[in-house]
């Protein structure tokens, strides 16, 4: 695991858990709803991670992927 990406990955996990918990608290607690919200939470967390990684690379706060290959 890359050290510069560790805080970003931890933030993505925290965001996923908080978003999923908030959506479950806001809606009813049926078993189908929990499964759907867990899947959506994982997708939202992954998309948030990709968006933040792209933005941080663009701002120069993370090394670009082309630089890491060298």
C-alpha positions in Angstrom: 0.0 0.0 0.0 1.3 3.4 -0.9 1.9 5.6 2.1 0.7 8.9 0.5 -2.7 7.2 -0.3 -3.2 5.8 3.2 -5.0 8.9 4.6 -7.1 9.1 1.4 -8.2 5.4 1.7 -8.9 5.8 5.4 -11.0 8.9 4.6 -12.9 7.0 1.9 -13.7 4.2 4.4 -14.9 6.7 7.0 -17.0 8.5 4.4 -18.5 5.2 3.2 -19.4 4.2 6.8 -20.9 7.6 7.7 -22.9 7.9 4.5 -24.3 4.4 4.8 -25.2 4.9 8.5 -26.8 8.2 7.7 -28.9 6.7 4.9 -30.0 3.8 7.1 -30.9 6.1 9.9 -32.9 8.3 7.6 -34.9 5.4 6.0 -36.7 2.3 7.3 -34.8 -0.8 8.5 -36.0 -3.6 6.3 -33.5 -6.3 5.2 -33.8 -5.4 1.5 -33.2 -1.7 2.3 -30.1 -2.5 4.4 -28.6 -4.6 1.5 -29.4 -1.9 -1.1 -28.0 0.9 1.0 -24.8 -1.1 1.8 -24.2 -1.7 -1.9 -24.9 1.9 -2.7 -22.6 3.0 0.2 -19.8 1.0 -1.2 -20.3 2.5 -4.6 -20.4 6.0 -3.2 -17.3 5.5 -1.1 -15.4 4.1 -4.1 -16.5 7.0 -6.3 -15.6 9.5 -3.6 -12.1 7.9 -3.4 -11.6 8.1 -7.2 -12.8 11.7 -7.3 -10.6 12.9 -4.4 -7.6 11.0 -5.8 -8.1 12.7 -9.2 -8.5 16.1 -7.6 -5.4 15.7 -5.4 -3.3 14.5 -8.3 -4.5 17.5 -10.3 -3.7 19.9 -7.5 -0.2 18.4 -7.1 -0.9 17.0 -3.6 -0.3 13.4 -4.8 2.2 12.1 -7.3 0.6 11.4 -10.7 0.3 7.8 -11.8 2.7 8.3 -14.6 5.4 9.5 -12.1 4.9 6.4 -9.9 5.5 4.0 -12.8 9.1 5.3 -13.3 
